[in-house]
Amino acid sequence: MLKVVGLQLRLEDGKKEKNLARALEALRKVANREKEVDIFCLPELFDTGFSYVSLKDIAEEIPGETTNVLMNFAEEFQSYVIAGIAEKYEGKIFDSAVMISPKGKILCIYRKTHLFQDEKNHFASGDKIFVIDLGRFRIGLQICYEVRFPEISRALTLHGAKIIFTLAAFPLERINHFVILSKARAVENQVFHVAVNRVGPGENKVYGGESMIISPLGDVIAGIGRIEGAIIGSIDLDLVDKIRREITVLTDRRERVYKRVKVIYPSF
């Protein structure tokens, strides 16, 4: 069994120091209470939020101030940490997700590949998706808007992911989409889906929460609604294999058929 924690946080756009302190306090509170958590996950841009005015000044390189704090935490509590960071890299700013090992080492930096509307004016797009092999299992990462693209989670699944983490800042006005799509990505790929969202007011919008740990059958193992707090769940990876044996969706796929789409124009 794998113990996973997602932190649904109230953040202040542009207030990196305050957000980092708030997140670290929440991480330590759960780590001291729960013991032996395998993976902690924080929301999209948990350090900066969407403060475009100050983004160039507060985005940071990886490793940097924020990741150094998370690396120390990961090593102290012997846990993996996944977190959304505003990353400065090669003169550009990326909406990134970083994964840190229990030894305090950076394993992966995923740069959001699909940017939503105005994000295109402030962030550069990544061009690679990653599956991280942790030995006993593999995980995949995606960020917020990308939950709308089934191609991403399917590609992660086909490369061996049994758990997908989605780091999000999904607004309250479309939170029903977040819930529906998060469950759909779990069911269609027969994976566990850990969807961790921001909650509460921001500069220009209210964020909707509804963070969840979802089973490959679409059942919510842990959910928190629209309050700040933690989702905590135990994941049995054997369930992934069991469900895939019983409902053979992945092996029944017919790639050749999907490439033979014909448009028919009937004459009436």
C-alpha positions as CSV (number, residue, x, y, z in Angstrom):
1,M,0.0,0.0,0.0
2,L,1.1,3.5,-0.8
3,K,0.1,6.5,1.4
4,V,-0.5,9.6,-0.6
5,V,-1.3,13.2,0.7
6,G,-2.6,16.1,-1.4
7,L,-2.6,19.6,0.2
8,Q,-5.5,21.8,-0.9
9,L,-4.3,25.3,0.0
10,R,-5.5,28.9,0.2
11,L,-2.8,30.9,-1.5
12,E,-2.0,34.6,-2.0
13,D,-1.1,35.6,-5.6
14,G,2.4,37.1,-5.7
15,K,3.2,36.4,-2.0
16,K,5.8,33.7,-2.4
17,E,7.3,33.8,1.1
18,K,3.9,33.6,2.7
19,N,2.7,30.8,0.5
20,L,5.9,28.8,1.1
21,A,5.6,29.2,4.8
22,R,1.9,28.2,4.7
23,A,2.6,25.1,2.7
24,L,5.6,24.0,4.8
25,E,3.5,24.4,8.0
26,A,0.7,22.2,6.4
27,L,3.3,19.7,5.2
28,R,4.8,19.3,8.6
29,K,1.5,19.1,10.4
30,V,0.4,16.2,8.2
31,A,3.8,14.5,8.2
32,N,4.1,14.6,12.0
33,R,0.5,13.3,12.4
34,E,0.4,10.6,9.7
35,K,3.9,9.2,9.7
36,E,5.4,7.4,6.8
37,V,3.7,9.2,3.9
38,D,5.1,8.0,0.6
39,I,4.1,11.0,-1.6
40,F,3.1,14.6,-0.8
41,C,1.5,16.7,-3.6
42,L,1.0,20.5,-3.7
43,P,-1.1,22.4,-6.2
44,E,-0.2,24.3,-9.4
45,L,2.0,27.3,-8.8
46,F,1.7,26.9,-5.0
47,D,4.6,29.3,-4.5
48,T,3.5,32.3,-6.6
49,G,0.0,31.8,-7.7
50,F,-1.1,33.6,-10.8
51,S,0.4,37.0,-10.2
52,Y,1.4,38.0,-13.7
53,V,2.5,41.5,-12.6
54,S,5.3,40.2,-10.3
55,L,5.9,36.8,-12.0
56,K,9.2,37.8,-13.6
57,D,10.5,39.0,-10.2
58,I,9.4,36.0,-8.1
59,A,9.8,33.1,-10.5
60,E,12.9,31.1,-9.6
61,E,15.4,28.6,-11.0
62,I,15.3,25.0,-10.0
63,P,16.9,24.3,-7.6
64,G,16.2,27.6,-5.8
65,E,14.7,28.9,-2.6
66,T,11.4,27.1,-2.9
67,T,12.8,23.7,-4.0
68,N,15.6,23.9,-1.4
69,V,12.9,24.1,1.3
70,L,11.0,21.2,-0.2
71,M,14.2,19.1,-0.7
72,N,15.0,19.5,3.0
73,F,11.5,18.5,3.9
74,A,11.5,15.4,1.6
75,E,14.8,14.2,3.1
76,E,13.7,14.9,6.7
77,F,10.5,12.9,6.4
78,Q,11.8,10.4,3.8
79,S,8.9,11.2,1.4
80,Y,8.5,12.1,-2.3
81,V,7.3,15.6,-2.9
82,I,5.5,16.9,-6.0
83,A,4.9,20.6,-6.2
84,G,3.8,23.3,-8.8
85,I,6.5,26.0,-9.2
86,A,6.9,29.2,-11.3
87,E,10.2,28.3,-12.9
88,K,12.8,30.6,-14.5
89,Y,14.7,28.6,-17.1
90,E,16.9,29.8,-20.0
91,G,15.4,33.3,-20.0
92,K,11.8,32.0,-20.0
93,I,9.2,31.4,-17.3
94,F,7.4,28.0,-17.1
95,D,4.5,26.7,-15.1
96,S,6.3,23.7,-13.9
97,A,5.9,20.6,-11.6
98,V,8.9,19.3,-9.7
99,M,9.3,15.9,-8.2
100,I,11.7,15.4,-5.3
101,S,13.0,12.1,-3.9
102,P,13.1,11.0,-0.2
103,K,16.9,11.7,-0.5
104,G,16.2,15.3,-1.3
105,K,17.1,15.0,-4.9
106,I,15.2,16.5,-7.9
107,L,13.9,13.6,-10.0
108,C,11.9,15.4,-12.6
109,I,10.9,18.9,-13.8
110,Y,7.8,18.8,-15.9
111,R,7.0,22.1,-17.8
112,K,3.3,22.5,-18.6
113,T,2.8,21.7,-22.3
114,H,-0.8,23.0,-22.8
115,L,-1.4,26.6,-21.6
116,F,-4.8,28.0,-21.0
117,Q,-5.8,31.3,-22.7
118,D,-3.9,34.2,-21.1
119,E,-1.2,31.9,-19.7
120,K,0.2,31.8,-23.2
121,N,1.2,35.5,-22.8
122,H,3.2,34.9,-19.6
123,F,4.5,31.4,-19.7
124,A,6.5,29.4,-22.2
125,S,5.2,25.9,-23.2
126,G,7.1,22.7,-22.3
127,D,7.4,20.2,-25.1
128,K,7.9,16.9,-23.2
129,I,5.8,14.7,-21.0
130,F,7.4,12.3,-18.4
131,V,6.7,9.1,-16.7
132,I,8.8,8.6,-13.6
133,D,9.9,5.0,-12.8
134,L,10.1,4.6,-9.0
135,G,11.0,0.9,-9.2
136,R,7.8,-0.8,-7.9
137,F,5.6,1.5,-10.0
138,R,5.5,4.4,-12.4
139,I,3.7,7.8,-12.1
140,G,2.8,10.5,-14.5
141,L,2.4,14.3,-14.1
142,Q,0.1,16.8,-15.6
143,I,-1.0,20.3,-14.8
144,C,-4.5,21.8,-14.5
145,Y,-5.9,22.6,-18.0
146,E,-4.2,19.4,-19.2
147,V,-6.8,17.3,-17.5
148,R,-9.0,18.3,-20.5
149,F,-6.7,16.5,-22.9
150,P,-7.2,12.7,-22.7
151,E,-4.2,12.2,-25.0
152,I,-1.8,13.2,-22.2
153,S,-3.1,10.8,-19.5
154,R,-3.4,8.0,-22.1
155,A,0.2,8.5,-23.2
156,L,1.3,8.4,-19.6
157,T,-0.7,5.2,-19.1
158,L,0.7,3.5,-22.2
159,H,4.2,4.2,-20.9
160,G,3.5,2.4,-17.6
161,A,2.0,5.0,-15.2
162,K,-0.3,3.5,-12.6
163,I,-0.8,6.8,-10.8
164,I,-1.3,10.2,-12.4
165,F,-1.0,13.4,-10.4
166,T,-2.7,16.5,-11.6
167,L,-1.6,19.8,-10.0
168,A,-4.3,22.4,-10.5
169,A,-5.6,25.9,-10.0
170,F,-9.1,25.3,-11.3
171,P,-11.7,28.1,-10.8
172,L,-14.9,27.6,-8.9
173,E,-17.0,28.6,-11.9
174,R,-15.9,25.5,-13.8
175,I,-15.2,23.2,-10.8
176,N,-17.8,20.7,-12.0
177,H,-15.6,20.1,-15.1
178,F,-12.6,19.4,-12.8
179,V,-14.6,16.8,-10.9
180,I,-16.0,15.1,-14.0
181,L,-12.7,15.1,-16.0
182,S,-10.6,14.0,-13.1
183,K,-12.8,10.9,-12.6
184,A,-12.9,10.3,-16.4
185,R,-9.1,10.2,-16.6
186,A,-9.0,7.6,-13.9
187,V,-11.6,5.3,-15.3
188,E,-10.6,5.4,-19.0
189,N,-7.0,4.7,-18.2
190,Q,-7.6,2.4,-15.2
191,V,-5.2,4.3,-13.0
192,F,-5.3,6.0,-9.6
193,H,-5.7,9.8,-10.1
194,V,-4.5,12.3,-7.5
195,A,-6.0,15.6,-8.5
196,V,-4.8,18.4,-6.2
197,N,-6.4,21.8,-6.6
198,R,-6.1,25.3,-5.0
199,V,-9.0,26.7,-3.0
200,G,-10.3,30.1,-2.1
201,P,-10.0,33.7,-3.5
202,G,-7.2,34.9,-5.7
203,E,-6.5,38.2,-7.4
204,N,-9.0,37.8,-10.2
205,K,-10.9,34.6,-9.5
206,V,-12.0,32.2,-6.8
207,Y,-10.6,28.7,-6.9
208,G,-12.8,25.7,-6.4
209,G,-11.0,23.0,-4.4
210,E,-12.6,19.5,-4.8
211,S,-9.2,17.8,-4.6
212,M,-9.6,14.0,-4.8
213,I,-7.8,10.7,-4.8
214,I,-9.7,8.6,-7.3
215,S,-9.5,4.8,-7.8
216,P,-9.2,3.2,-11.3
217,L,-13.0,2.5,-10.9
218,G,-13.8,6.2,-10.5
219,D,-14.4,5.9,-6.7
220,V,-13.3,8.8,-4.6
221,I,-11.0,7.4,-1.9
222,A,-10.4,10.8,-0.4
223,G,-12.0,14.2,-1.1
224,I,-12.2,17.5,0.8
225,G,-14.7,19.7,-1.0
226,R,-14.1,23.4,-0.9
227,I,-12.2,23.9,2.3
228,E,-8.5,24.1,3.0
229,G,-6.9,20.9,4.2
230,A,-5.4,17.6,3.2
231,I,-6.7,14.6,1.3
232,I,-5.1,11.4,2.6
233,G,-5.5,8.0,1.0
234,S,-3.9,4.5,0.8
235,I,-3.4,3.3,-2.7
236,D,-3.3,-0.5,-3.5
237,L,-1.4,-0.7,-6.8
238,D,-2.5,-4.3,-7.2
239,L,-6.0,-3.0,-7.9
240,V,-4.8,-1.5,-11.1
241,D,-3.6,-4.9,-12.5
242,K,-6.8,-6.6,-11.2
243,I,-9.1,-4.1,-13.0
244,R,-7.1,-4.2,-16.2
245,R,-7.4,-8.0,-16.2
246,E,-11.2,-7.8,-15.7
247,I,-11.9,-4.9,-18.1
248,T,-9.4,-5.2,-20.9
249,V,-9.7,-1.7,-22.3
250,L,-6.0,-1.1,-22.8
251,T,-5.3,-4.3,-24.6
252,D,-8.5,-4.1,-26.7
253,R,-7.4,-0.8,-28.2
254,R,-7.1,-0.8,-32.0
255,E,-4.7,1.9,-33.1
256,R,-5.0,1.2,-36.8
257,V,-8.8,1.7,-36.7
258,Y,-8.4,5.1,-35.0
259,K,-6.2,6.3,-37.9
260,R,-8.8,5.4,-40.5
261,V,-11.4,8.0,-39.9
262,K,-13.5,8.8,-42.9
263,V,-15.9,11.7,-43.2
264,I,-19.1,10.8,-45.1
265,Y,-21.1,13.5,-46.9
266,P,-24.5,12.0,-47.5
267,S,-26.7,13.3,-50.3
268,F,-30.3,13.7,-49.2
